[in-house]
Amino acid sequence: MTGHYALSQSSIESIAGFTAGTVSTLVVHPLDIIKTRLQINTNPRRVVAQFGPRPAAALTTSLPSLRILHTLITAEGPSPLRALYRGLTPNLVGNSLGWSLYFLWYSQAQDVVRQLRHYGQDGPLTSLDYLTASLASGILSAALTNPIWVIKTRMLSTSAHHAGAYPSMLFGLRAIARGEGWRGYFRGLVATMAGVSHSAVYFVAYEKLKAERSAAAAAAAAQLSSNISSNPSTSPTATTSKQQQQQQQQQQQQQQLSNTDYLLISGLSKIFAGTLTYPHQVVRARMQTYASSATPPNPIDRMTAQLANDASQGLLATIRSVWRQDGIGGFYRGLGPNLLRVVPSTCVTFLVYENVKWALPRKKVEVAERAVVEAL
């Protein structure tokens, strides 16, 4: 592709992030509903007790995640698919916009760090540098997208038949403006900002693992090149040609790893960061729920309404409430389903992101750097 159609690095980051957020949301949205409802429930035993045993779902009485899934499919409207994808619009908008902005600002923050620390244009960053860049981009993107996450949490935590439930994202925006004012759009923002540490921890782990894997691949390529050059049976002309090919392959491996590498690196990084920083998600989800004057017929919706007082009391009151009701285990409510959702979601997100970023055409300097690799 010619330079006329080439994209800037900022455009590449935005497009790759937007695409990655869209694809991952479409794939794992039903698991997001289960995770959100588990986070806002104050006691998993009540999930089972308030539903009551059913012969057709005996297994689910001991597994809250399966119980919620069973309810979504059988008790929340005539269409199981619509129930499983309730709240898709705010989730899709939030993730696509959020990842687009995050990757854009993350890349720009790294450039700023390199300038301030005089690393040069492509100088390697330290763990502290990655932490700083990810915190800066995380704070900006979290603040901008928080209103979307408030609506998403409320739609995912309630059935469509819940009294006062938002039928659409636009309805939710209007309802919050009328009933809560602009402050309602930023409910849970403090907890969200605390959760920026999650993305910071994740990106530090991801970048370091990716750098180590790239270095290992480059070392293997260099060793192979050395073996070829030391082979006496190889002619000088052939040796030079093969050495050039090995150098080209080494450059490629440093820029793009295999899909398996991206899946493993992103998965391991997410498990580590997700387990370490999960409690803030529980607190944020409970703060972002809302009350209803009517008594919802669905047991899960009743539990959602019971949390309204906690949501209106602020961050510290919510933390004390979780501790008082469930102890330390309450801060890890829904961790299993969360990891089942976010690990595949993160793997898909970063697999799509890395491949889209690699495939998009770059401007002149970047195109020239890729020419050797693409000639292979």
N, C-alpha and C positions, 0 to 999 in steps of 0.2 A: 504494500500500500504506500502511496506517495506521502511525502511530508505534509501535503495540503490537508490530508485527512487525519494526520497524527494528533494525538491527544496529549495534553499536559499531564504531569504526574498527579496534580490535584484532581483532574477529571477522572483519571484512571482509578484513583483511590475511591472516589465517590461512586462511580459506576459499579466497581467491583463490590463495594460494601452494600450498595442498594440491592444488587442482584443476589448477593449471598443472604441478606436478611429476608428477602422475599421468598426464596426457595426454602430456606430452613423453616420459616413460619408455616408455610403450606404443608410441610411434611409432618411437623410435630405439634400442631395446634391442639389436637385432642388431649395430649399428655399435659399441655399447659393448663387446661381446664382442671384436670384432676389435681395437679400440683397446687393450683391456687385455692381450691376448695379444701384441701388438706391443711394448707397453711392457716386458713381462717378458722378452722374447727378447733375449739378449745379442748376437746377430749375425744380421741378416736373411738372410745367405747360407746360414746353417745351416737356416733355415726351409725353403728350397728343397732344399738338399742332403740333408737327412734324410728328406724326403718322397720325393725321386726324381722324375724326369719321368714324366708319364703322357700318353699320346696324347690323351686326352679333355680334358686341362687344360694344353695346351702354353703357352697365354698366361699362365697363372698362375705358371709357373716363374720369371718375371722380376718378378712383382708379389706381394710377400708378403701384402698385404691380400687379394687375390683368392685366393691359395693357402689362406689361413686360412678364407676363406668357403667355398671348395670342399671343404675338409676337414669343416667344420661340416655341410655339406649331405649329403656322401657317406659319411663315415666315423665319425660320432658318433651311432650309434643308428639305429633304423628310421624315426624321424620327423624329417625336416629341420626342421619347425616347432618341435618340442621342443628340438632342438639350438640353434636360433637364439634361443630364449627361455629357455635355461638360466640360472638365477640371477635370473629376473625378480622373484621375491618380495622378496629383500633390496634389489634395485635400486629396486623400486616403493616399498617401505616407506621406504627411505632418502631417495629424492628427494621423495616427497610430504611426509614428516615434516620433512625438512631445509628445503625451500622454505617450508613453513608457518611453521616457527619463525623462519627467516631474515627473511622479510618482516615478521613480527610484531615481532621485536626491532629490525629496521632502522627501522621506523616509530617505535617507542618511543625508540630512540636519537636519532633526528632531533629528537623533541620535547624530549628532555633537552638536546641541544645548543642548541636555540633558547632554552630557559630559562636556561642557563648564560651564553649570549652576549647575552641580552636582545634577541632578534630579534622577539619577538612571536609569536603563535600561528601565523601563516602567513608569517612572514618568510623571505626567500630565503636559502639556504645557500651557502657557498663550497665550492670543491673540497676544501679541507682538512676542512670540516665533513662532507661526504659520505664522505670517506676515513675519518674517525674513526668515523662511524656504521656504516659497512660493516665495518670491522675489528672493532668490538665485537660486532656481531651474528654475524659470521663465526666468531669464536673460540668463542662460546657454542654455536652450532649445530654446528660441527665437532666439538667435544669430546663433545657429547651423542650424535651419530650415528656416531662413529668405529667402534664395535663392528659396526654394520650394514655399513659399508664394508669392514671386514676380511673378513667373510663373503662379501660381494658379489664382492670381488676374487678370492677363492679359488675361488668357484664359476664365475666367468666365465673364469678362467685355465686351467681344467682341463675335460676332457670328463667326462661322467657315468660313464665306464668307468675313469677314472683311479683307481689303487689309493689308497684313503683319501679319495676325493672326497666332498664333502658332498652327500647327496641332497636336503637341504632346509635351510632357514634355521634351523629349530629344532634339527636335528641338529648344525649348525655351532656354534650357541650352546653346546650341551652338550659337544661335542667340545673346544672351546676351554677351557671351564671345567675339564674333566678333565685335559687334556694340558698346558695352558699357564697356567692360573690366570687371575686377573682381568687380569694384565698383557697377556695375549694379545688381549684386547678392544681394547687401545689401542696395538697395534703400528702403527708408522708415524704416530703422532699428532704427533710433532715435525715430520715432513715435511708433514703435513696443516696444521699451524699456520703453517708457512712458506708454504703454498699459499693461506692466507687472503688473502695479498696479491693473488692473482688476482681474487677477488671484489671486493676494495677498488678495484683498478684498473678493473675492469669497471664498477662502479657509478658511479665518478667520471665515466668516459667517457659512460656511458648517461645519467646525470642532466644533464650539461652539454649533450650533443647534443639531448636532449629539451627542455631549457630554451631552447636556441637555436632549435629548430624551432617551439616554441610562440610564442616572441617574433616570429619571422618571420610566422607565421600571424596573430598578433594585429595586427602592423603592416599586413599586407595587408588585413585586415578594417577597420582604422581608415582606411586610405587610401580604400577603397571607400565608407565612410560619409562621408568628407570630400567625395568627388566628388559624391555624391548631394545633400549639403546645399548645395553651391555651384552646383548646377544651377538657373538662374533659372526654368526651365519647371516646376519642381516646386512644388506648392502647399505652404504652411506645414504644413497638417495632414498631408499625405502625407509631407512631409519628416520631421516629428517621428516618425511611425509607422515610417518606414523606418530612421531613426536608432536607434530603440529596437530594431528587429530586428537591426541591425548590431551594436549593443552586446551583445545577447543572443548572437549568433553568435560574437562575440569572446570572451565568457566561456566559451562551449562549447569553442572551439578551445584556450583556455588550459588547460582541464581534460582534454580528450580529443582526441588526435590521430587521424589515420586509421590503419587497419590497415597500410597500406603504410608509413607513417611509423614505426610500431612495429617492423615487420620490418626496415627498413633501419637504424634506429638500433641495435637490439639486435644485428643481424648485424655491423655495423661495429665496435661496441664489443667484441664477443666475439673477433673476429679480432685486434684490437689487444691485448687483455688476454691472450688465449690464447697467442699467439706469444711475448709478453714473459715470461710466467710458467710456461711449459710444463714446464721441467726438473723441477720439484718433483713432478709427477705420475708421471714415470718412476721417480724415487727412491722415492716412496711406494708405488707398485705393486710394486716389487721387495722392499721391506721387508715388505709384507703377504702375500707368498706363503709357502708352507709346504712342509716336506719330507715325503717318504714313504719308508719303509724298503724298499719294493718298487720295481722298475724299471718305470715305466709303458710300455705298448706304443706309445702315440701319441708321435710325435717332439716335438710341441709340449709334451706333458706331461713328457717327459724334460727339456726345457730349463727347464720350470718347477721341477722338482725340483733342478736344478743350482744354482738361485739360493737355496737354503735357507740356505747358510752366510752369504751376504751379508745375508739378512733377519735373521739372529740376531746380526750383528755391530754393528748400529746405523747411525745416519745417516751419520756421516763415513766409516765403512768401506764403506758402500754407494756413496757418492759416489765414493770412490777406485776402487772396483771398476768402476763404469761408465766412469770416465775411462781407467783402465788398459786395459780391453777394447775400447772403441769410440771413445775420444776425445770431443771436443765433440759429434760427431754422435750419440753414444749418449744424450745428454740430450734429444735431439729425436726419438728413435725413436718412430714412430707419430704424429708431428705432423699429417701429412696426413690420415689417417683420423680423428684426433681432431678436427680442424677440420671435416671432413665430418660428423662426428657432433654435435659440440657447437654448431656454428653453427645448423644446423636445429633442434636441440633447444632452444637458447636463444631462437631466434626464436619457436618454438611456445610455449615457457614464458612469455615476456613478452607475447606476443599474447593468450594465454589469461588471464594474470594481469591485464593492463590492462583487458580487456573484462569479465571477471568482477567485478573491483573496481568498475568503473563501473556494472554492472548491479545489484549488490546494494543493497538498501534501506538507507539511512543513518538515523541518529537525527534528532531534530527539527531541530537547527540545520542539519545537512547536507542534510536533505530540503528545507528552505526555500531553501537556496542552489541546489539543483538544480531547483527548481520553474520558474524562468524558462527554463532550458535545455530542460526536458522539454515546455514549452508550445509549442515551435517545431514 
